[in-house]
Each structure stands twice: as C-alpha cells, then as structure tokens.
C-alpha cells in the first residue's frame, strides 16, 4: 500500500512539475488552427498535448524512482 501511495504521489508531483515548466510559446504554436480573431482568447490554447506529455514524463519518472529506490 505504501508503494502505491508513493507511486501516485510521485506521479502527481512530477506531472505538475513538468507542466509548470512547459513554455507558453509552444502552447500557442500547437493551437494554430484557432489563430484568427473570431475565437475567444481562452480557446486559442490547446492543453491536451502538454497535459498528456507532462503526465507521461511524470509517470515514467515516478515509475523509475519507485522501481529503483523504494523496492
């Protein structure tokens, strides 16, 4: 149970860390479809790719930490 809790906590922590250092200029480049003026400002950012990539990196790093250091 401690291993699962450590894994979940590390995954969330690393995911939020990677998401916080994701540069904003790449977020604007990802959503070039909505670059014209008819759309509101909040729809010009596509957050699905940065959230997925951050979760993937966080999950991978957490799995490595749990496998190497806790078990």
C-alpha positions in Angstrom: 0.0 0.0 0.0 2.9 2.4 0.8 4.4 1.6 -2.6 1.1 2.5 -4.4 0.7 5.7 -2.4 4.3 6.7 -3.1 3.9 6.0 -6.8 0.7 8.0 -7.0 2.2 10.9 -5.1 5.3 11.0 -7.2 3.3 10.8 -10.4 1.2 13.8 -9.5 4.2 15.8 -8.2 6.4 15.1 -11.3 3.4 15.7 -13.7 2.7 19.1 -12.1 6.4 20.0 -12.2 6.7 19.2 -15.9 3.5 21.0 -16.7 4.7 24.1 -14.9 7.9 24.3 -16.9 6.2 23.8 -20.3 6.8 27.1 -22.2 3.8 29.1 -23.2 5.0 29.9 -26.7 4.7 26.2 -27.6 1.2 26.2 -26.4 0.4 29.0 -28.9 2.1 27.1 -31.7 0.2 23.9 -31.0 -3.2 25.6 -31.5 -2.5 27.4 -34.7 -6.0 26.4 -36.0 -7.7 29.0 -33.7 -5.3 31.8 -34.5 -7.9 34.1 -36.2 -9.9 36.7 -34.3 -13.3 35.2 -34.2 -12.5 32.8 -31.3 -12.2 33.9 -27.7 -8.7 34.1 -26.2 -9.1 31.0 -23.9 -9.9 28.7 -26.9 -6.6 29.6 -28.6 -4.6 27.3 -26.3 -4.7 23.6 -26.7 -3.7 22.0 -23.4 -4.3 18.4 -24.3 -0.8 17.7 -25.6 1.1 19.4 -22.8 -1.0 17.7 -20.1 -0.5 14.3 -21.8 3.2 14.8 -22.3 3.6 16.0 -18.7 1.7 13.1 -17.4 3.7 10.7 -19.5 7.0 12.1 -18.3 5.8 12.3 -14.7 4.6 8.7 -14.8 7.8 7.5 -16.3 10.0 9.3 -13.8 7.8 8.1 -10.9 8.0 4.5 -12.1 11.7 4.8 -12.3 12.0 6.2 -8.8 9.7 3.6 -7.3 11.4 0.8 -9.0 15.0 1.9 -8.2 14.7 3.4 -4.8 11.7 2.1 -2.9 11.6 -1.6 -3.8 
